[in-house]
Amino acid sequence: MKKLKFISQDQEMALIQEMSYRIKMSDIDIHPSKTCFLMVSPDYSAVVTQHLSHSLSMDGEIFHIEAVNVPFPDEDSLDYKVDFAEKYVDWARQWENFVLIEAGVIRGGNYTWITQQMELVSNNKYYTVALCENTGSKFKSDFVTLYYNDINEDLHFWWEQPNNHWKFDSK
C-alpha cells in the first residue's frame, strides 16, 4: 500500500491562502467583470474555488463560478464531455477569461480534455489552478501550491471518505 499524502483542514486552508497570494503576485489579467472560475469536479473542488473567488475579489466583486462535472475513473467520460461542450459555447460568449480550479490533479486527464475542448470552441484565455498536483500528471497546471508523487503517495483530503469509484487497498 502506498503512503498517504494527507491534507489536513489546516493545511488545505494554508494551501488556499498560498494559492491566492501566488495568483495575486502573478499579475495575470483577470477581473470578476470578465473572468469566470470553472470549478472542475465540484465534489472535490468546491471549497478551494469558493475561497479563491472571494479572496481574489476586485472592486467589490467576487468571481462568478460555474461547475464542471467530470467522470470518476470508473465512469465513461462521453456524457460529461458533451455536457461541458454545450455549456462552454455559452460561457465563451459571456466571459473573456477562465480560471479552471481543481483541488487535486492526479492524472491530468480532465484538464486535458477540458482545455482541448475550450481551444476548439474559442480563443478565450484560460489559466489552470491545482491546489495539489501529481508530479507525473500528463497535464501541467499554471499554478500549483503542492506537488506530490502518485507513485509513492495517495492524495487524500481530510474531508474524504473511501468511495466505490476509487480502488482502495486496505492491506
NORNORRA-V968173 format. One record per residue. RES is the residue in three letters. PSI is psi as a letter, one per 40 degrees, with the letter a starting at -180 (999 if undefined). D_FIRST is the distance of its C-alpha to the first C-alpha in Angstrom with 2 decimals. Layout:
BEGIN
res:RES psi:PSI d_first:D_FIRST
res:RES psi:PSI d_first:D_FIRST
END
This chain:
BEGIN
res:MET psi:i d_first:0.00
res:LYS psi:i d_first:3.80
res:LYS psi:i d_first:6.64
res:LEU psi:h d_first:8.93
res:LYS psi:g d_first:12.26
res:PHE psi:h d_first:14.36
res:ILE psi:h d_first:17.95
res:SER psi:i d_first:20.30
res:GLN psi:d d_first:23.64
res:ASP psi:d d_first:25.53
res:GLN psi:d d_first:23.42
res:GLU psi:d d_first:23.81
res:MET psi:d d_first:27.55
res:ALA psi:d d_first:27.76
res:LEU psi:d d_first:26.10
res:ILE psi:d d_first:28.58
res:GLN psi:d d_first:31.45
res:GLU psi:d d_first:30.51
res:MET psi:d d_first:30.34
res:SER psi:d d_first:33.73
res:TYR psi:d d_first:35.16
res:ARG psi:d d_first:33.88
res:ILE psi:d d_first:35.44
res:LYS psi:d d_first:38.66
res:MET psi:d d_first:38.93
res:SER psi:d d_first:38.40
res:ASP psi:f d_first:41.63
res:ILE psi:i d_first:40.57
res:ASP psi:g d_first:43.24
res:ILE psi:i d_first:42.05
res:HIS psi:i d_first:44.14
res:PRO psi:d d_first:43.77
res:SER psi:e d_first:46.97
res:LYS psi:e d_first:45.55
res:THR psi:h d_first:41.74
res:CYS psi:h d_first:39.37
res:PHE psi:h d_first:35.76
res:LEU psi:h d_first:33.49
res:MET psi:g d_first:30.66
res:VAL psi:h d_first:28.06
res:SER psi:g d_first:25.74
res:PRO psi:d d_first:27.71
res:ASP psi:e d_first:25.22
res:TYR psi:d d_first:22.98
res:SER psi:e d_first:25.70
res:ALA psi:d d_first:28.67
res:VAL psi:d d_first:28.40
res:VAL psi:d d_first:28.28
res:THR psi:d d_first:30.99
res:GLN psi:d d_first:33.29
res:HIS psi:d d_first:33.10
res:LEU psi:d d_first:33.78
res:SER psi:d d_first:36.61
res:HIS psi:d d_first:38.32
res:SER psi:d d_first:37.59
res:LEU psi:e d_first:38.82
res:SER psi:i d_first:41.88
res:MET psi:i d_first:45.19
res:ASP psi:f d_first:48.79
res:GLY psi:e d_first:47.88
res:GLU psi:h d_first:45.74
res:ILE psi:i d_first:42.05
res:PHE psi:h d_first:40.29
res:HIS psi:i d_first:40.36
res:ILE psi:h d_first:36.98
res:GLU psi:i d_first:36.23
res:ALA psi:h d_first:33.06
res:VAL psi:h d_first:31.34
res:ASN psi:i d_first:29.13
res:VAL psi:i d_first:26.49
res:PRO psi:i d_first:24.53
res:PHE psi:i d_first:21.00
res:PRO psi:d d_first:19.02
res:ASP psi:e d_first:20.20
res:GLU psi:i d_first:23.81
res:ASP psi:i d_first:26.74
res:SER psi:e d_first:27.89
res:LEU psi:d d_first:31.60
res:ASP psi:d d_first:32.84
res:TYR psi:d d_first:31.12
res:LYS psi:d d_first:32.66
res:VAL psi:d d_first:36.07
res:ASP psi:d d_first:35.97
res:PHE psi:d d_first:35.17
res:ALA psi:d d_first:37.83
res:GLU psi:d d_first:40.45
res:LYS psi:d d_first:39.75
res:TYR psi:d d_first:39.46
res:VAL psi:d d_first:42.95
res:ASP psi:d d_first:44.37
res:TRP psi:d d_first:42.25
res:ALA psi:d d_first:43.26
res:ARG psi:d d_first:46.89
res:GLN psi:d d_first:46.41
res:TRP psi:i d_first:44.36
res:GLU psi:d d_first:44.73
res:ASN psi:i d_first:41.23
res:PHE psi:i d_first:37.73
res:VAL psi:h d_first:34.74
res:LEU psi:h d_first:31.48
res:ILE psi:h d_first:28.93
res:GLU psi:i d_first:25.21
res:ALA psi:d d_first:22.86
res:GLY psi:h d_first:20.02
res:VAL psi:h d_first:20.43
res:ILE psi:c d_first:17.21
res:ARG psi:d d_first:18.65
res:GLY psi:e d_first:22.29
res:GLY psi:d d_first:23.58
res:ASN psi:d d_first:25.32
res:TYR psi:d d_first:27.14
res:THR psi:d d_first:28.14
res:TRP psi:d d_first:29.89
res:ILE psi:d d_first:31.33
res:THR psi:d d_first:32.91
res:GLN psi:d d_first:34.18
res:GLN psi:d d_first:35.87
res:MET psi:d d_first:37.32
res:GLU psi:d d_first:38.79
res:LEU psi:d d_first:40.37
res:VAL psi:d d_first:42.14
res:SER psi:i d_first:43.27
res:ASN psi:e d_first:43.58
res:ASN psi:i d_first:42.44
res:LYS psi:i d_first:40.54
res:TYR psi:i d_first:36.93
res:TYR psi:i d_first:34.35
res:THR psi:h d_first:30.59
res:VAL psi:h d_first:28.64
res:ALA psi:h d_first:24.92
res:LEU psi:d d_first:23.94
res:CYS psi:h d_first:20.52
res:GLU psi:h d_first:20.00
res:ASN psi:h d_first:17.38
res:THR psi:d d_first:19.05
res:GLY psi:e d_first:18.41
res:SER psi:i d_first:20.16
res:LYS psi:e d_first:23.16
res:PHE psi:h d_first:25.22
res:LYS psi:h d_first:26.20
res:SER psi:i d_first:27.46
res:ASP psi:d d_first:30.68
res:PHE psi:h d_first:29.46
res:VAL psi:h d_first:26.01
res:THR psi:d d_first:25.43
res:LEU psi:h d_first:21.83
res:TYR psi:i d_first:19.91
res:TYR psi:i d_first:16.18
res:ASN psi:h d_first:14.12
res:ASP psi:e d_first:11.89
res:ILE psi:d d_first:10.60
res:ASN psi:d d_first:9.01
res:GLU psi:i d_first:9.02
res:ASP psi:h d_first:9.20
res:LEU psi:h d_first:12.83
res:HIS psi:h d_first:13.83
res:PHE psi:i d_first:17.47
res:TRP psi:d d_first:18.87
res:TRP psi:e d_first:20.68
res:GLU psi:i d_first:17.94
res:GLN psi:i d_first:17.00
res:PRO psi:h d_first:14.66
res:ASN psi:i d_first:17.04
res:ASN psi:e d_first:17.77
res:HIS psi:e d_first:17.83
res:TRP psi:h d_first:14.19
res:LYS psi:h d_first:11.58
res:PHE psi:h d_first:9.14
res:ASP psi:h d_first:6.57
res:SER psi:e d_first:7.61
res:LYS psi:999 d_first:6.56
END
